């Protein structure tokens, strides 16, 4: 089990923040919750800002604006916080309450969009994020299964040299299975790691 970095505090996250936290843990994304940023430029009202989640391997911050639609004052506070984060060039993605229903899509597209921005573009962070996503969603075990079925097919081929009956059929089935598994592996590899989506 991966250990997640946690900052000791008396803060109790909301159910929605726990949902985002569960999403990060389920996708094996290490984070620090309630990460404190001190003395931000242009933030005269606050000495510090607590960010909901900091992703240290990606150097990205994640904010959940749970009360964004509560009232005008809450929205203004969130908008001010957003302006301060932008002014200080802090790589942040913001998750809104209506996005919890499609959190994987919202989180992924915002991370990719952020990592494509010229001031935050970093091939290492992009590769780390995409490879982690591939390991979690891309079925990398297809490659191993493809190798195993290819090995069985080659073994059956050598056995069929003297006997064309069952071993040749095993060879054809193993060859077909390994071909399909390799195709699926490379399709997902291309889609998740190489394609810019």
C-alpha positions in Angstrom: 0.0 0.0 0.0 1.3 3.4 -0.9 1.8 5.8 2.0 0.2 9.2 1.4 1.7 12.4 2.8 -0.5 14.1 5.3 0.0 17.3 7.3 -1.1 17.2 10.8 -3.9 19.7 11.5 -7.2 20.1 13.2 -8.9 20.6 9.9 -11.7 18.2 9.1 -12.4 17.8 5.4 -15.9 17.9 4.0 -17.5 14.8 2.4 -16.8 16.2 -1.0 -13.1 16.9 -0.2 -12.9 13.3 1.1 -14.3 12.2 -2.3 -11.5 14.0 -4.0 -9.0 12.5 -1.5 -10.4 9.1 -2.2 -10.0 9.7 -5.9 -6.3 10.6 -5.5 -5.7 7.6 -3.3 -7.5 5.3 -5.6 -5.4 6.5 -8.5 -2.2 6.2 -6.5 -1.5 9.9 -6.6 0.6 11.0 -3.6 -0.6 14.2 -2.0 -0.3 16.5 1.0 -3.6 17.7 2.3 -4.1 21.3 3.6 -0.8 22.5 2.2 0.1 26.0 3.4 1.4 28.7 1.1 2.9 31.6 3.0 3.1 35.3 2.0 1.7 35.3 -1.5 2.1 38.4 -3.6 -1.0 40.5 -3.8 -2.7 38.7 -0.9 -2.9 41.5 1.6 -5.9 40.1 3.5 -4.2 36.8 4.4 -0.7 35.8 5.7 -1.1 32.4 4.2 -3.5 30.3 2.1 -4.2 26.6 2.7 -4.5 24.6 -0.5 -6.7 21.5 -0.3 -4.2 19.2 -1.9 -0.6 19.4 -3.1 0.7 16.8 -5.5 4.5 16.8 -4.8 5.5 14.4 -7.6 3.8 16.7 -10.1 4.3 20.0 -8.3 0.6 20.8 -8.8 -2.0 22.1 -6.4 -5.6 21.0 -6.3 -8.4 23.2 -4.9 -11.9 22.0 -4.4 -14.3 25.0 -4.4 -17.1 23.4 -2.5 -19.0 26.5 -1.5 -18.6 28.2 -4.8 -22.4 28.3 -5.4 -23.4 29.0 -1.8 -23.6 32.8 -2.0 -21.9 35.8 -3.5 -19.5 36.3 -0.7 -18.2 32.7 -0.9 -17.8 33.1 -4.7 -15.9 36.4 -4.3 -13.5 34.8 -1.8 -12.9 31.9 -4.1 -12.4 34.3 -7.1 -9.9 36.3 -5.0 -8.0 33.1 -4.1 -7.9 32.2 -7.8 -6.5 35.6 -8.7 -3.8 35.3 -6.0 -2.8 31.8 -7.2 -2.6 33.0 -10.8 -0.6 36.1 -9.9 1.9 34.0 -8.0 2.2 31.5 -10.9 1.1 28.6 -8.7 0.1 25.6 -10.9 -3.3 24.9 -9.6 -6.3 23.0 -10.9 -9.7 23.9 -9.5 -12.5 21.3 -9.0 -16.0 22.7 -8.7 -19.0 20.9 -7.1 -20.7 20.0 -10.3 -17.6 18.2 -11.5 -17.6 15.6 -8.8 -20.0 13.5 -11.0 -17.3 13.2 -13.7 -14.2 13.8 -11.5 -11.9 11.5 -13.5 -12.6 13.4 -16.7 -12.4 16.8 -15.1 -9.2 16.1 -13.1 -7.5 14.5 -16.1 -8.3 17.2 -18.7 -7.4 20.0 -16.3 -4.0 18.3 -15.4 -3.2 17.8 -19.1 -4.3 21.4 -19.9 -2.1 22.8 -17.1 0.9 20.7 -18.1 0.6 22.1 -21.7 0.7 25.7 -20.5 4.1 27.2 -21.5 5.0 28.4 -18.0 4.2 25.0 -16.4 5.2 22.7 -19.3 7.4 20.0 -18.0 7.9 16.8 -19.9 9.0 15.0 -16.7 5.8 15.8 -14.8 3.8 15.0 -17.9 5.5 11.6 -18.2 5.1 10.9 -14.5 1.4 11.7 -14.6 0.7 9.8 -17.8 2.7 6.7 -16.9 0.9 6.6 -13.5 -2.4 6.9 -15.3 -1.4 4.1 -17.7 -0.4 1.8 -14.9 -3.8 2.4 -13.2 -6.1 2.5 -16.2 -4.2 1.0 -19.2 -4.0 -2.7 -18.4 -0.2 -3.0 -18.8 -0.5 -6.7 -17.9 -1.7 -7.3 -21.5 2.0 -7.2 -22.5 2.9 -10.0 -20.1 -0.1 -12.0 -21.1 0.9 -11.5 -24.8 4.4 -12.7 -24.0 3.1 -15.8 -22.2 0.7 -16.7 -25.0 3.5 -16.2 -27.6 5.8 -18.4 -25.5 3.1 -21.1 -25.4 2.5 -20.7 -29.2 6.3 -21.1 -29.9 6.4 -24.1 -27.6 3.5 -25.7 -29.4 5.1 -24.9 -32.8 8.2 -26.8 -31.8 6.1 -29.7 -30.5 4.1 -29.8 -33.8 7.2 -30.4 -35.9 6.8 -34.2 -35.6 3.1 -34.2 -34.8 0.6 -31.9 -36.6 -2.5 -32.5 -34.6 -3.2 -30.7 -31.3 0.0 -28.8 -31.0 -0.5 -27.0 -34.3 -3.9 -25.9 -33.1 -2.5 -24.7 -29.8 0.2 -22.8 -31.8 -2.4 -21.0 -33.9 -4.6 -20.1 -30.9 -1.6 -18.9 -28.9 -0.3 -16.8 -31.9 -3.8 -15.2 -32.3 -4.1 -14.5 -28.6 -0.7 -12.9 -28.3 -1.4 -10.8 -31.4 -4.6 -9.5 -29.9 -3.1 -8.8 -26.5 -0.1 -7.0 -28.0 -2.5 -4.9 -30.2 -4.5 -3.9 -27.1 -1.4 -3.1 -25.1 0.1 -0.9 -27.8 -3.3 0.8 -28.5 -3.7 1.8 -24.8 0.0 2.7 -24.6 -0.4 5.1 -27.5 -3.7 6.5 -26.3 -2.6 7.2 -22.7 1.1 7.8 -22.8 1.8 9.3 -26.3 -1.4 10.9 -27.5 -1.9 14.4 -26.0 -5.2 13.7 -24.3 
